Structure formats: C-alpha cells, structure tokens
Amino acid sequence: MKKDNFNIKKINKSNFLVEKQFNKLDEWHIPRDRKSFYLTHDFHPYFAAYPPDLVKKILLKYSKENDVFLDPFMGGGSSIVEGYVLGKKTIGIDISSFSKFISEVKTTPIKLDFVLLNKILKKISKEIEYNKNNGYGDFKYKIPDITNIKRWFSDDAAFDLTIILNNINKIDDLAFKNFLLLGFSSIIRKVSNAKNAQQHLCIKKNKKIPSTNLLFQKKIQLMSQQMEDYVKKLGSLKTRKLPKLYSIDIRNLCKIIKPESVDIIITSPPYGTGSRYTDVNRMNFEWLGLAKPKRNETLETSKDFKEELKKGIHQMYKVLKKNGYCFLVYGDPSTEESITKIAIEDAKKIGFKYLGLISCPIEKTLKNHHEKYRRFIPKDFILIFRK
C-alpha cells in the first residue's frame, strides 16, 4: 500500500501541538473564496496569495493611523492594496518584477475612459475576427519569443494573444496600458495548454481552451467595474502618495529602507519547498517582457534556505522601529519538523520578542477546492513578534 505522506489526522495533531506549545492567542475564521478578493484584489491570480481580510484585521487591531507598513514578500499585492486603502504609508518589496507590476496596477486608481476602452476592445475583436477568417495567412505581428510555445499554446491562442498584446502596447497612457496588460496577463494561463491551478506549470491533456478574445473582453469589463468600486472606496484617499514598491531581494532591504523607520511588518515568507514563484509565472514574465530573477540568486533556490531566510528576517528586524510589530504568516503542513517552530526560534535568535500566534483555519465554501487545499495545509498561523 502506498504511504500517504499527507495524513490529515497527523497534520491536525501537529497543528494542535503547535498551538499549545506556542501560545495560541486567538482564532480567526477568514473567507478565502474568490468573492472575498474584493475591489482590485481579483485582478490577477497569484499562487498562495493570502486573503485581504487577514491583512485588514491585523492592521485594524495592531496599527495606528499614518503608520509605515511594510510587506517584504508582497507577492500578488493583497497586503499592499489593504495598506493603501486603510491609509497606511505602504511599502512593498519582492524580488519578482512581475509581483511589482501586479501590485502597481492593483493600487493605482485610474478614471477609465469607457468610450476609449470600448473602441480599443472593438478594434481587437475585429482584428482577431479578420485574422481567423483569413487563417492568419497575412499575420502582421511578431509572436513573442515564448519558451516551447508550440507545446504550451495552440496556434489560434498564440496569434490572438499577440494581436491583443500589440494593440495594448500602442496605448500612450501608461496607467491605462498597464491596466489592460494585467487583464491580458490574467488570461494567459487559461488559454494555454497548462492546468489552470497556479502551483505548478504542467500540461493538461485534452484541455478545452476558451476563446481568447471573449475571455479577455469579459475580464476587462469585470476589472473596469472593480476599478470603479476601488476609486469610489478610496474617495479622498486617492490624493495621498501611492505605495512605494521595489523589485529587490529582501537580503538587500536596508539598502533602500532606513533602519528603525517601519512601524509594522506583515508578510508571508517562502517555505523553501514546493513551487518556485518565478517558474509558476514563467509564461507571464515572457509574454509581458519582464526580466526574471536569476535562478541561482533567488532566496528560494539557495542551498541553505533557512540561513538565507534568516538574513532576510534580520533585515526586517533592522528596519523596524523599537516596539514595532512584525507578523509572519505561515501555513504548517508538517507532521515532523514544524516550519512554524523553526521560524519562531530563528526570529527570537535575531532579537524579536515572540508574543504568540493567531490560528486561521483554511475554510472555503467551494468544497472541491477546500478539500484539496486543506489536505496539505489546514491552518495558517499568524506569528506575532515585537522588537
């Protein structure tokens, strides 16, 4: 009989022991469905993005007005949007230029010109229809240099994506162009031959590929409404300075942020196992023409990941003000060596005072997703530290 490495009873017992050993202070039930990703949070999927409400609850309980808030592993930008909406002086860091791009578009409020938008969408539709009717025989654009494009995309999808991309790139208004580019990026995985799940890039046999153009049109219409809601939510806040976002390695954090200048840190560090974020989003990097981090220089691929992550946590300690809070969000699937325990011990060695944890059961109303996800990580732990 094949051994089940993810025995849910053992994992639940391990989680219970972590809560007992490391001072469980509270339990928060936070929704994680797509509908919980409100406003611009739903613009683009991002693997392992934590729910916006998690960041919101921490900031409301543990921060003050005008606090400087930092997320040094900003990923898909959930924390950056929430920090800005709540009026914090928000800073986002990530080694990935793609992460920075997503976070910029999500946080930049724009007043959409719907006449211009509809004109562009109609032009794209007409151009795609014309090329389809002509079998793409007189195709005028150069298809981007995508790794193994024939393996990952049908000819129709590759042609249609190229038409959409070239029309967007003709736009002069940078914020508007980036808004459309992010919508474009969000459909790439869906119209590819890859599985839609974000954690791995692999072929799905006999996948039914949707219409690239219809998917793009529908996505932009949805994003347009979400952007209107976002601008309305911001109100006068949109006159404040936008978050400061940087594409750098956390181990270089002190080169751009002054020591003891940050009031609160909320972040979810990588675990050093499983998916590599650059690999997961490889197609997005290539279609958007973004520079990928050098594989041999990233934190995730370090030979001694734990020691390198400790360097990053030490940088976080340096930029945090005295008595400032630091929240590390960890999902702990281990039944043996708990990564939560390791994180707590490492942070304490650096100088952080450990206060306790908040347990967040991973609940989803979509049961087919819920069962798959909780099989690996049934709970997130919000680890609370103070300098």
N, C-alpha and C positions, 0 to 999 in steps of 0.2 A: 504493500500500500504506500502510495506517495505521501511523504510527510507534508503536512500543512504548516508552512512557516508563519502563517498569519492566523493562528488560533485565537479567535475573538475572546474566549474566556480568559486566556493567559494575558492578552493585551489589556482587558478590562481590569484584571487583578493588578497588573503592573501600574496602570494609571491610578488605581485606588491607593497603592502603596506610595506613589509619588505625592499624591495629595496629602496623605497622612504624614509623610516624612518632611515635606517642605512647606508646611503651614498654609493650608488652603484657607483663604480669607473670604471667598465669595464664589458664586456660580452664576454665570451669565448665559442665558439662552438667546443666541443671536441668529436671526434668519440668514440663510445663505443661498436662497433661490435667486434666480436671475432678477426677479422683481424687486429684490432687496438692493440691487445695484441701480439706484435711482439717479436722476439728473444725468450728468455726463459719465457716471461710473460704468454705464452699459455700452460705451462707445466701442470698446475693443476687448476681446477676451484675453486673459493673461493667466498662465498656469500658476496655481496656488495663490491667487490674489485673495487677501483676507477681506472679509465683508466690511463695508464702510461703517456700519453701526458699531463695530468693535473699536475702531479708532475714535469715533464720535463719543462713545461712552467714556473712554479713558480721558479724552481732552476735557469733557464737561466736568468730570469728577476731580481731575488732578492738575488742571492748568488754570491760569488766570488770563484775563483779557490782555492782549498785546504780548503774550509770551512768545519767545522764539522757539519754534518747534522744528525738530529735525527728524527725518527718516533717511538713514544712510544706506538702506536697501529698498528704494522706493518701488521697484518692480513696475506694476501696472498703474501706479499713481493713486490708489484708493486713499491712502493717508494724506497725500498732497492736496487732493480736492477737498477733503474734510477739513484739513487745517486751514485752508484758504476761506472756505465757507464760514467757518467759525471765527474768522477774524484774526488768526494767529499769523505771526511773521514766519512764514513757512519756508523750509529749505529741504530740497530733495537731492539725494545722491544715488547714483547707480553706475556701475562700470559700463552698462549697456547703453549705447546711443539710442537704441530702439525704445528702451524704458523712458529715457529723457524725452523722446519725441512724443510718446503716448501721453506722458504727464503734462507736457506743454499744451498739447491740443485740448486735453480734458479740462485744464484750468483756465485757459484763455477765453474770456467771454467775447463773443462776436455777435453783432447785429446782422443777421442774414438778409441779403437782398434776394427775396424769393423770385422776383422777375428774372434776375440774372441766373439764379440757381436752376430754375425751370428751363431756361434757354440752354444752359450747358447740358442738362440731363437729356433734353430732346435731341440735341446735336449728337450726343454719344449714342443714343438709341438709333438714330437714322444712319449713323456711320457703321454701327455694328450690323444693322439690317442689310445695308447695301453690300457690305463685305461678305456676309453669309450668302446672299443671293448670287454673288459672283464667285462663290467658292474660294474666297480670299485670294483670287488669282492676281489682282493688281494691288496687293497689300503694300502700303507706302511707309510703314513704320518698321524700325529695327526692334525685334523682340529682345528684351534684356538678356544678359548672359546669366542664365539660371542653371545651377548645377543639375545635371541629368534631367533637363526639362521634359524630355520625351517620356521619361519614367513617371514623373510627378504630375504632368498636365496633359490633357487631351489637346489636339491641335486647336480646336474651337476655343477652349478655355484660354490657351496661351495667346491666341490672336485677340480675343475680346478683352482680356486683361490689359494687353498692350495698347489697344485703342483707348480704353478708359484712362490709363496712366498718361498717355501722351496728351489727351485733352485737358487733364487736370494740370499738367506741367506747363501749359500755355497761360495759365492764370497768373496775373501780376500780384494781386493781393496775397501776401504770404500767409496770413492767418486763415483766410478763406481757402487757399490752396491746401494748406496742411490739414484743415478740417476734412476736406474731400479725400486727401491722401490717406488719412486714418480710416475713413469709411472704406476706401479701396483695400487697405491692408487687412481690415477685419473679415473680408470675404475670401481672401486668398486660400486659406486652409479649406474652406467649404467647397470651393470649386476645383480643388486639386484631387488627386487620387489617394491622398492620405486620409487616415482616420481623423475624424473631427475632434476627438479627445486631445487635450492640449499637452499631456505629459510626455508623449513620445511621437516621433515622426516616423510613421511606417505606412506602407501601402494597405489599403482596404480593398480586398478583391470584390469585384462586381459592384462597386460603389455607384450609386445613382447620382450623377453630377447635375446640380441645378443650373438653370440659366444664369450665366454670369451677369448679364445686363439687368435682368429682373431682380436678382439678389442685390446688386449694387444700388439700383433705383430705390428699392424698398428700404435698404439700410440708410441711405442718405435722408429719405423722408422721415424715418424714425429719429435719426440723430438731430435733424432740424428741430423737431418738436422738443427733444430733450435739451437742446441748446437754448431754446426759448425759455423753458422751465428753469434752467440754470441761471440765465441772465436775470429773470424775474426774482429768483431766490436770492441772488446776490444783492439786488437793489443798489443802494449807495455804496456797498462794499466794493463794487467793481472799480471804484475810483482809487482804491488802495493799490499798492505795488503788488504785482504778481509774485508768486513763489520764485525763489532763486533755485534753479535746477542745474545740476552739474553731472557730467558724464566722466566720473573718475573712480579709481579704486579706493575703497574705504581705508586701505592702509596708508593712503596719502591725504586723509581727511584734514589734518592740521595744516596742510599747505594752503587751504582755501578758507578755513574757518578758524577764527581766533580762539585761543584757549579760554575756557570759562565764559563763553558767550551764549550758550544754549540753555534754555530753561527746562525743556522736556524732550526726550527722545522716545519715539515709538517705532519699532521695526521688527521684521521677521527675518532673521539671518538664514542663509542657506544651511543645509544639513551636511553637505559634503557627500551625499549619496543620491542615487536616483537620477532624475533628469538634470541635464545641463541646460540652463536657460537659453544660451546662445544657440545650441543645437535645436532646441524645440522651436525657436523662432527664425531658423535659418532662412526659410523662404521669404519671410517678411523683410529681413535685412537685405536680401538680394533684389527683390522687386522694388524696394524703396531706395536702393543705392546707398545704404548706410554702412559705415565701417564697423565690422565686427571686432570685439575684443580679441586680442591674440590668445589663442587657446592655452599656450604654455605659460601665460602670465596671469590668468584669472585665479581668483581665490578658490573656486570650486575644483580646479584641476591641480591644486598644489599637492605635492607628495605628502606633506604633513599638514593636512587641512586644519586640524584642531589648533595647532600652534599659530597658523596664519590667521585664523579667525580670531584668536586671542589678541593678535596685534590690532585687528580692527576694533575689537571691544575696548582695547586700551586707548585707541584714538578717540572713541566715543567718550570715554571717561575724561580725557583731557579737555574736550570742548564743552563739556557740561559744567554748569555753574555749581558752586557748593550748595548742597541741599536740593539740587535738581533731581528730577525723576528720570529713570530710564526703564522702559518696558520692552522686554524681549518676548516675542510671541513664538512659541514652539508647539508643534504637534509631535507627540511622542509615541511612535508605534512599537517601540522596543519592549521585548519581554526579558531582556537581559541587561545590557549596559544602557541605562537611560541617558539619552542626549540632554534631557532636562537637567538631570543631576550634574552632568559634565559642564553645562552652560553656567549653572549656579556656582559651582566650585571655581571655574575659571574667572568669573566676574568678581567673586569675593577675593581671589588672589590679587587681582588688579587693584582693588581698593573699594569696590562697591559694597554698600551695606544691603544685604538681602532682607526684604520685608515680608515676602510671602507670595502666593500665587492666586490668580483667579482662574477657575476652571470653566471652559466653554465647550459643552457637548456639541458635536458637529451634527446638527439637525437640518434636514432638507425635507420639504413637502413632496418633492419629486422622488418617490421611493426607489425607482430604478437607479438613480444616481446616488441616493443616500446609502443604499446597501453596499454598493461598490466602494464608496469612499470610506465609510466607517470600518470596512474590513481592514483597512490599513491604519487609519488614524481616527479613533472615535472621539478624541477631545483635543482642543487646543489649550495650552497653558499660557496665561499671561504672567510672566515673571516680573515682579516688581522690585526694582533696586533704587537706591538713593545714594548720592555722592556725599 
